[in-house]
Amino acid sequence: MYRQTSPVRIDGLGQRHGLQDLPERDSYPRRSSQGQQHTARAAVFGSGRPRRRRTRRGVNLSHLTLRRLLLDLKPLEGSLIQDASLAQPNTLILDLAKTGGAPVTRLLVSGSRSQSRICITEFGFPSSPDRPPWVERYLLKARILSISLQPDDRILAVKMDKQDRVGSRYTSTLVIEMIAQDSNAILVDPSGKIQGLLRTHTSERRKLHPGATFSAAPPQDRALPESIDATRFRSSVSAAEDPVDAVISLCAGMDRNLARELVYRAEQLNSDLLTTIRDIYTEPPFDESPGCILSPAGRRTAPVAYKPLHLSDERFEATETISVAIERTFEDGLKGIEKRGKKKDLLRTVTRAVKTAITKRERIACDLEKARDADTLEKKGSLILANPQAIEPRASSVDLKDLFSDTPATVTIKLNPNQSPAENGEGYLKRAAKARKSVPVLERRLRQTGETIAELESLSQELEGLEGESAIDAFRTQLVDRGLIRAPRPKTRPGNPDSSGFHPRRYRTSDGWEIWVGRNNSENDRITKTAPRNAIWFHTHGCPGSHVLLRPRDQREPSAEALNDAASLAAYWSKARGSKTVPVNYTEARYVQKPKGAPPGLVTIRNEKTLFVRPHEIDRWNLEE
């Protein structure tokens, strides 16, 4: 059973022409020292208000680092994007290669809030099972025309060209913004419409989402060194407590590490600071080192594209390329984030367990207080049995004289109107006996719960002091052993589900394609859920039947014979088996989704096609997985 839905429509293809190239530095007027206003930015970067500089935890790639990286990216112009996928949160992986059997170069673009970066990488990353439609449609098999960097900001533009199935060509630009918490990768068409992006962003200042008109990141309120007024610069540096802060506030593309290095070099060479800055911007010292990692306190803090003369040799690490420097720096950062995440999750688990135990203790204490009042329950039962004649039929309560009191008193007793006086009295006596028996049990449970709370609070304090990843993993094992958290379930690989209770019908076509057919709704769900993303999914149109999966043999497209065999099996294992011709819908498994809360076997599909086939069964094969 499935529900058909309309395919997602992506608007804004626009005219068949490319975006303008990035403008030169002179086309980006900045707010000068006298307070001139910014003019509108040209081409893809648009216009906007000055961007406030925000601080964050994590590592930022400096403008100079991106300039050095651009030298490594330039040879990738002309490459074809052979594969494109998402890995980790907000991370895009592009496999690039030129024609003629050239080796594949993997480009990583991350829009993570705390770990945003772009670099060439050799690491493998687990791909997301669902490739976004914009990645599939616009990036896959596109050719890179040019890669450029904005002269005064950490924004790159990758211009691409792609030919669709009908032969039409269109261009698009991937705008990569390495701007702290606002880092993103945004695909823009020639008309300025956003085709897709890593992170949506909606605010009064800027709205970024698919289909919206692209608005550029607001420009900074800093000028390039060549445009800075020398007199104002020198007076600002002289008046500042720290010249590093003054340099950062005045120069576009400046970060603290570079500012500290330039101040040091100017002092060592006894040269003018502004002249030193302008020289570095005009001719960066990339020949000093392909890449370095700063580690002033024994911990990798930032990748840089120059040799840090203000640090001793043991406080920085030289690397083969700037991408290696970026990878190693962020690898340490990711490990730290993972460790902090594990610790935070465990602390949350322990805190939740403490709250649960406290609630349990309060509930037990309340039950114990009621249980200790067994004498009152027994007295009420005895009074009812001693005065049955005083109780009206179907009465919900009665006032009886307290025979156990030395002074005249009346006791109000609640009754069950559907029971006789004798049944009400016996009920109170049974409750009294049960309460007396439960007192020692509740006291023991109250004591044990108090001990558990004390133990959990001690564990919480112990967890606060843990630092090493191995210590945190050992602590998690300790929580599992004590029954405070569940042991993680072993994961099954996609396409290779756990065999227990899972035995779909299996067939193989004459050209080697494997076909799985679900025997019930539960197996239908498992077949669909664990399907490789490039498998082909089949189901009869408008008729109950099995989910059928044509599993890939390799990267080749399935033959027409394989498609017809799978469609015939879908028709055969359906309610339409007796028909001469049956319509069967098919689509790639990535376009099959199960709605949240839907019953077993119910899915939605899109981008489907239809085959009209005769229901029949092909020969089964005994397959050894």
Beta strands, then each sheet from edge to edge (+ up, - down):
strand 1: 2-4
strand 2: 80-86
strand 3: 91-97
strand 4: 105-110
strand 5: 117-121
strand 6: 143-149
strand 7: 155-163
strand 8: 169-177
strand 9: 184-188
strand 10: 194-197
strand 11: 201-202
strand 12: 207-208
strand 13: 291-294
strand 14: 302-304
strand 15: 316-319
strand 16: 397-401
strand 17: 410-414
strand 18: 505-508
strand 19: 514-517
strand 20: 536-540
strand 21: 548-551
strand 22: 582-588
strand 23: 592-593
strand 24: 603-605
strand 25: 609-613
sheet 1: 1+ 24+ 23-
sheet 2: 2+ 3- 4+ 5-
sheet 3: 6+ 7- 8+ 9- 10+
sheet 4: 11+ 12-
sheet 5: 14+ 13- 15+
sheet 6: 16+ 17-
sheet 7: 18+ 19- 21+ 20- 22+ 25-
end
